[in-house]
Amino acid sequence: MMGFRVNNKRRLGNEKEKTAAEYLKAEGYRILNMNYSVRQAELDIVAEDESGTLVFVEVKYRSSGNSGISLEAVNITKQRKICRAALFYMNNYKINPEERNIRFDVVGIDGEEIRHIKNAFQFIT
């Protein structure tokens, strides 16, 4: 029974990540990768904005306010994991962060409301 709940949660997560990707495309972003996984971390969306900035996007969803709002779920521990995954990504794709602007955004989906926080946090180790 537990596996069924995990699969449903993952499927819902994938749906919301696709919703976020469609939102970003409509805002002029080019989606480069989705669900890029390394070791203990995953990048939900890797995109490029209209200025050419490489944007690592974390997507969080809450169906109701019972567990707080979606944006509150990206705590310092999660930020560190995202930053480590971003380093792996840039190394894998031979991207030098000193030669390219990078940014960390969060797209929060609460029910049907989508909020996009640009530059939600800075790179941390």
C-alpha positions as CSV (number, residue, x, y, z in Angstrom):
1,M,0.0,0.0,0.0
2,M,2.9,2.4,0.8
3,G,4.4,2.0,-2.7
4,F,1.0,3.1,-4.2
5,R,1.0,6.3,-2.2
6,V,4.7,7.1,-3.2
7,N,3.9,6.4,-6.9
8,N,0.8,8.7,-6.8
9,K,2.9,11.4,-5.0
10,R,5.6,11.2,-7.7
11,R,3.0,11.2,-10.5
12,L,1.4,14.4,-9.0
13,G,4.9,15.9,-8.6
14,N,5.6,15.2,-12.3
15,E,2.3,16.8,-13.3
16,K,3.1,20.0,-11.3
17,E,6.6,20.2,-12.7
18,K,5.1,20.1,-16.2
19,T,2.7,22.8,-15.2
20,A,5.6,24.9,-13.9
21,A,7.5,24.2,-17.1
22,E,4.6,25.4,-19.2
23,Y,4.3,28.5,-17.1
24,L,8.0,29.3,-17.5
25,K,7.8,28.7,-21.3
26,A,4.9,31.2,-21.5
27,E,7.2,33.6,-19.6
28,G,9.9,33.3,-22.3
29,Y,12.1,30.6,-20.7
30,R,13.7,27.8,-22.6
31,I,13.5,24.4,-20.8
32,L,16.8,22.6,-21.0
33,N,16.3,19.7,-18.6
34,M,13.7,18.3,-16.3
35,N,14.3,15.9,-13.4
36,Y,18.0,16.0,-13.6
37,S,19.2,13.6,-10.9
38,V,22.5,13.1,-9.2
39,R,23.3,11.2,-6.0
40,Q,21.0,12.4,-3.3
41,A,19.5,15.4,-5.2
42,E,17.4,16.4,-8.2
43,L,16.9,19.5,-10.2
44,D,13.3,19.8,-11.1
45,I,13.8,22.2,-14.0
46,V,16.9,23.6,-15.6
47,A,16.0,26.5,-17.9
48,E,17.4,29.6,-19.6
49,D,15.7,32.9,-19.4
50,E,15.5,35.5,-22.1
51,S,18.8,37.1,-21.0
52,G,20.7,33.8,-21.3
53,T,20.9,33.2,-17.5
54,L,21.0,29.6,-16.5
55,V,18.1,29.1,-14.0
56,F,17.8,26.1,-11.7
57,V,14.1,25.9,-10.7
58,E,12.7,24.1,-7.7
59,V,9.0,23.3,-7.9
60,K,6.9,22.9,-4.8
61,Y,3.2,22.0,-4.6
62,R,0.6,22.1,-1.9
63,S,-3.0,21.2,-2.5
64,S,-4.1,23.1,0.6
65,G,-2.6,25.3,3.3
66,N,-2.7,22.5,5.9
67,S,1.1,22.0,5.6
68,G,1.9,25.7,5.0
69,I,2.5,27.3,1.7
70,S,4.6,25.7,-1.0
71,L,7.4,28.3,-0.9
72,E,8.1,27.6,2.7
73,A,9.2,24.0,1.9
74,V,12.5,25.2,0.3
75,N,14.5,25.3,3.5
76,I,18.3,25.7,3.9
77,T,18.9,21.9,3.7
78,K,16.9,21.7,0.4
79,Q,18.8,24.7,-1.0
80,R,22.1,23.1,-0.3
81,K,21.0,19.9,-2.1
82,I,19.9,22.0,-5.1
83,C,23.2,23.9,-5.2
84,R,25.2,20.6,-5.1
85,A,23.1,19.2,-7.9
86,A,23.6,22.4,-9.8
87,L,27.4,22.0,-9.5
88,F,27.2,18.5,-10.9
89,Y,25.0,19.7,-13.7
90,M,27.4,22.5,-14.6
91,N,30.4,20.2,-14.5
92,N,28.6,17.6,-16.6
93,Y,27.7,20.2,-19.3
94,K,31.0,22.0,-19.0
95,I,29.4,25.3,-17.8
96,N,31.7,27.7,-16.0
97,P,29.7,29.7,-13.5
98,E,32.3,32.5,-13.7
99,E,31.5,32.9,-17.4
100,R,27.7,32.5,-17.2
101,N,25.0,34.0,-15.0
102,I,23.2,31.5,-12.9
103,R,20.2,31.9,-10.7
104,F,18.1,29.8,-8.3
105,D,14.3,30.2,-8.6
106,V,11.3,28.6,-6.9
107,V,7.9,28.0,-8.5
108,G,5.3,27.5,-5.8
109,I,2.0,26.0,-6.8
110,D,-0.7,26.3,-4.1
111,G,-3.9,24.8,-5.4
112,E,-4.3,26.5,-8.7
113,E,-2.2,29.5,-7.9
114,I,1.3,29.7,-9.3
115,R,4.0,32.0,-7.8
116,H,7.4,32.4,-9.3
117,I,10.2,33.7,-7.1
118,K,13.2,34.7,-9.1
119,N,16.6,34.6,-7.3
120,A,14.9,32.9,-4.4
121,F,18.2,32.0,-2.8
122,Q,21.9,32.4,-3.4
123,F,24.4,29.6,-4.1
124,I,25.5,27.9,-0.8
125,T,27.6,24.9,0.0
